[in-house]
Amino acid sequence: MIPVDGNFIVLFFIGVAFFFLVFIVVLTIGIRYRRKKREHEQLKEKFDEQVMRSQLEIQEQTLQFISREIHDNLGQVASIIKINLNTIKVQDIEQTSEKIKNTKELVKQLITDLKLLSTSLNTDKILQRGLMSALQAEVEKINKLQIFNVRLEQADNTPEIKNNNAIIIFRMCQEILNNSMKHSEAKNIIISSHFKNDTFYLSIEDDGIGFNLAEILANHEKSGNGLVNLQSRAKVINGKVEFISSPGNGSKTLINITL
């Protein structure tokens, strides 16, 4: 029988223990990796679901926006054009000339409004022109109504956002502006922006009647869905929305997005 050295036995068991320890470490790392990967996939699925839900909400609100624009603005101009044409009296040359002139101006306005509507709805245009340029076009469109005085104040260091974030921020701004025009009884609306510490800040403020924020958020199922939707959209693009308002003191919406 071959004698076995005691040191060899010790080294053998140390080697076995070492390899066993390495196996345990590798196995643990593998399990943690798979768990992290699964968690990451679940988070990605949740994020994709939120993005899809946000896109569907935006599409629905965009359709509502188109419907209101056609009814309240384009439809009104088209009706006036129809009335003008139907009331033309050929025998009255002076009146006919005046009505034709007015009709030409109305047709020109209708074409301009259609172009502005197309621009504000075209996501490709928003990506090409950037967020601030798209907002400026929206401001000009609203001011054409001659009901509200809307102003865009842009700090010199404001970046021109031209990615998918721009589309969601723009649609959020459209909803906020629409809420102000429909409910606030405001005359003046100010949109302002600046950039600091990798964060983009945007505020929309009006001088309307304001609202009880706590009451609306407490009853969000009935009246505050719009505010909750804005908060959900902001989360999708790693942002936050804050509402500041009280009865009689107007309202202010603050949006900040980390770029």
Phi, psi and omega in degrees: 000137181279125180294141181256125180287134180298323180296323180297319179297317180298314181296323180298313181291326176296317178298315179299316180297321181296312180296324177295319179295316178299319179298316179298316180298312180299317180297317180297316179298319179298316180297315179296321180297314181295322179295315178297320179297317179295317178298319179297318179295321178294319178295320179296318178298319179295319179296314179299322179295318179296319179297316180296317179298319178296319180295320178295319177297319179296318179299316180297315180291328177296318177297319177296320179297316179299316180300315180295318181299315181295318183287312189276330187246294183296319180297322180295314180297318179297322178295319179295320177300315180298315180298316179302313183292323182288338184258007177291130176250109186302325182291338179263092186298318183295315179294318179300315179299318181293317181292321177296320178298314179297320180296320178300318179295321179293320177297319178298318178295320180297317179296318178298316180297322178296319179295317180295319178296316179299319180295316183289338181264342185279109182294329178298320178296320180298317180293321181289314185277331183096161185300309186294322177294321178294320178295322178298319178296322179294318178300314180298322180296316181292319181297335178296338178291339180059033176247323181239152173252103183252134182229137177252119179249115186243121177293152183300330184268009180290123180285154176268101183283125183229029177247191182297335176301325182300321182295313182293317179298318180297316179294325175298316179297320177301317180293318179297315179297318179297319178298318179297317183290328183276321192243337193276340186060028182282158173250330183235135177228129181242126174252125181227152183216151170202171185227130181206134176051050178064016180241133179263126181247134178222133177231145176233117186234138176232164181254035183277199186281347180073185180200163178275101186299313182299320181293318181293315180292328178292330180248040187298335180295332181263316190233348187248017182302323180300317180292318179295320178297321178297319178296320180295318180295320180298320180298325181301325181252028175060045181231181180223151176232135178233136180248131179235116180194155172204154183305127177088358184238024179068191180214154180219131177244126181250128178240131173226134184231129175279120183267000000 
